[in-house]
Every structure is written in structure tokens, then in C-alpha cells.
Amino acid sequence: MNPILMLDLESQQIRIREQLDQAIARVLDHRQFVMGPEIAELETALGRRMGAEAVACGSGTDALIVALLSLGLARGDSVIVPSFTFAATAEAVALCGGQIIFADIRADTFNIDPAQLESTILETMATGDRIVGIVSVDMFGQPAEQDAIRSVADQFGIWVVADAAQSFGAMWDGLPTGALADVTTTSFFPSKPLSCYGDGGAVFARDPALADVCRSVRNHGQSDERYDHVRLGLNGRMDTLQAAIVIEKLAIFDDELRVRRELAGRYDELLEGTVTTPTVLPAARPTWAQYAIKSVDRELLSKRLAEVGVATAVHYPRPLHFQAAFSGATQSPSGLTISEQVAGEVLSIPMHPYLSVDDQVRIASAIRDASVGA
Ligand SMILES: *Cc1c(COP(=O)(O)O)cnc(C)c1O
């Protein structure tokens, strides 16, 4: 039987190949490879969707670094980060000199648990830490609970950065994620729902003055004048070629999101009673970057699925507080047991807008067969 892959960038490319070829050719013709006209065009389109000013960046990681530096994160400041996330979320904080405080997640949404935030902040502040912000993550494309996170942040007068690397296009309570946190970041890495052909990302700032700072930080801290460096920054710019590609993919993005949501609904039905399917909070409209099930026999399940040609992936097998790179981080006094448990049970199954109904049925019956035999 033909293998079912996690991702199908080929079908998407076939669909818009002509538009992509033309868009790339336009960049080759105008030759403004750095900060060409496609950058401003993309930023306008992204910003309109997000309800905030967009600043295109070289990657989702660059976007996080630009966001944190623009908010003034400095050496010794402490920042709350969930332990169950991709390394970049915490890495960006540490690279900017921040002290990471790992917080735990909810077992059902895999997002930071707002109920534990206040006690985590109070207990770490009691040890003398100066907490300046929270970085939330929209795991697998489901927005974190921004209203609850906001109220804790307001209580302590700290900022919120939403790492929306997996959730561009998601909504919370009818609002795009970028309209909620102080700064939102996203990634256009090829496996994300909206992607380019290499590395790319964006920062979204609601405050226009902060957006100006982000633009400056993205470009070596320059002011509007060339070679006038008013602050430290980096080369965090997105390539014009990548922007041209995202513009073409944005044209079919709503249709792709609609299909992802249909697929998620069908998986929910097909897998009911077999494995733990994802929980979506009433206010959330996810992008379904991943469809992650939970199984206590994950290794066996993924092995059985591989045997019948169904690819799976584990996002992420080890929480960050178990990684050598983050051995200097502080752990929430409430513990990180949910992050540890979830990392041991999650399994992402194929989810992309070009997955057929037949493939979904085949995946679901393979999961059922494997679970029965487990
Ligand atoms: C992908 C991802 C990033 C990093 O994005 P890059 O574009 O690969 O740098 C950061 N955070 C999360 C949660 C991600 O999934």
C-alpha cells in the first residue's frame, strides 16, 4: 500500500506552481533580494489578518528574538515559558540573557496552564527573581488561553508574547491571536500551516511604536537612516524570495485551513473511543498544525502504524527542562509533571490539506487495529 506521509508539500506546489514560478521570476527580474517590494506587500496582508502590525523576519526563532529584544528583555530578567514546546521558545529567552522559568501545561490542550501561573510567579518572585513577561505557545495550532494569561500578566504588570509559530490563522474568542498578546510571533518553516520554501517568520505588534522598534531590531538596530544604529539588533530580515512565496500561499490559505478543520472533525469521529483525541476549548479555533492523539502505548502504536505505511511523529519527546541546553533554567515550584506525562504519550498523525478521506479512514482503522492488539 502507498505510504501516507505526515506532510504533502508536493500537492500544494502542483496546485499553485504557475503562480510560484511567476512570483519567483518577478523577484529575479527586479533583483531586490533584501527588503524588496514583496516584504511590504506581505507585511500588509499578514497584519490585516492578525489585527496588528507585521514585521517579516528570517525565521520564527528570529521573530522571537526580535520580539524579546524589542520589549527590552535584558540580562537577569526572568520569563515564564512552558516546558512542553519546541526548543526555540526557550532558547530565544536565554539568548537574550533572560532567565527561563519553566511552567507546566494542561494535559488536555498541551498549552500553558493559566491556573498555575499566579502561584508560579509569586513563588519565584519570593526568591528574588524579577519576572518581566510570559511567553505562551499555541501548541499544535490551538491558541493558548490569552484572556486568562492576560489577567495574570496585568496583575503583575508584565508583558505577554504569544509564540504562534504553529497557529497563524487561529482565532481565540473570535479574535486573531495577534490581537491579544502584546507581541505575537509566527514561523513559515515548511511544516507550518502557512509556510515558505526555507526559513521565514514574522512578529506582530499591536502598538505601532513597538512595531517600529521591532523593525529597527530586525535590521541591526538601525533608525530610519542608514548606518545610524540606535540600539542593538540583528540581521533578522526575511528574504524577498521567501516573502514572494508566502504571498502566493496566502491566496489559498483560507481554503487549506477549511480543509484542515474538516479533517480534524473527521478524525475526531473516526477515532472516538479508540485513543484520546485532541481537546479544543470552546473559544478556540485552531489551525491544526498537528493532530496529536495520546496513547500510553505510543511506541508500539507508532511502530504498528509504520508497518502499514502510516507515518507519525512525536512533537516533542522530551520536555525542555530535561534538555542539557536548559539545565540553568528554573522550574516551577508546582512541578512539571504534566509536561513530562504528555511528552511520553503524544503522537502526531498525518494532517495536511491534501489528505484524502480514504487515507484518513485507512489511518483510523490502522490505529484501531493497533490499539486492539496492544
Ligand atoms: C517552529 C517553531 C518555532 C521556530 O520557528 P523557526 O521558523 O523554525 O525558527 C518556535 N516555536 C514553536 C512553538 C515552533 O513550533
PDBQT file of the ligand as one rigid body, heavy atoms in Angstrom, charges set to zero:
ROOT
HETATM    1  C1  LIG A 401       8.650  26.032  14.599  1.00  0.00    +0.000 C 
HETATM    2  C2  LIG A 401       8.596  26.654  15.916  1.00  0.00    +0.000 A 
HETATM    3  C3  LIG A 401       9.460  27.704  16.282  1.00  0.00    +0.000 A 
HETATM    4  C4  LIG A 401      10.641  28.138  15.455  1.00  0.00    +0.000 C 
HETATM    5  O1  LIG A 401      10.381  28.520  14.175  1.00  0.00    +0.000 OA
HETATM    6  P1  LIG A 401      11.571  28.525  13.080  1.00  0.00    +0.000 P 
HETATM    7  O2  LIG A 401      10.939  29.230  11.927  1.00  0.00    +0.000 OA
HETATM    8  O3  LIG A 401      11.894  27.096  12.788  1.00  0.00    +0.000 OA
HETATM    9  O4  LIG A 401      12.716  29.261  13.643  1.00  0.00    +0.000 OA
HETATM   10  C5  LIG A 401       9.278  28.305  17.508  1.00  0.00    +0.000 A 
HETATM   11  N1  LIG A 401       8.323  27.898  18.349  1.00  0.00    +0.000 NA
HETATM   12  C6  LIG A 401       7.484  26.890  18.049  1.00  0.00    +0.000 A 
HETATM   13  C7  LIG A 401       6.428  26.509  19.024  1.00  0.00    +0.000 C 
HETATM   14  C8  LIG A 401       7.594  26.218  16.827  1.00  0.00    +0.000 A 
HETATM   15  O5  LIG A 401       6.758  25.223  16.547  1.00  0.00    +0.000 OA
ENDROOT
TORSDOF 0
